[in-house]
Amino acid sequence: MKSAIIFSGTGPILILTTYESLTNPAFVKKLAAKGINKFVAIELPVERVKSVYTGTFDIIMEDLHQTDDLRVLDYNGHNIFNAFSVKEWGPAIRFEPD
């Protein structure tokens, strides 16, 4: 399980995914289906995300399949930025199609 902030042209979203990598071709294809073709991803500790989004997190987890899945937890950049310190962010992962 991974949790990440995905920065794209429309602003940040907070996602949960069962993909092992945020650059996995199938993961990238799922983002593209949502209109996100290039992005910067920042991983967040899943336990920290769970503590911030307790009720919503549990609802999303019930709907999240065990493999190859992606769910948007929050699409309000203001909420996301206020909920997490940049000190909690992992390294940036940049993706742009060839």
Disulfide bonds with the S-S distance in Angstrom:
none
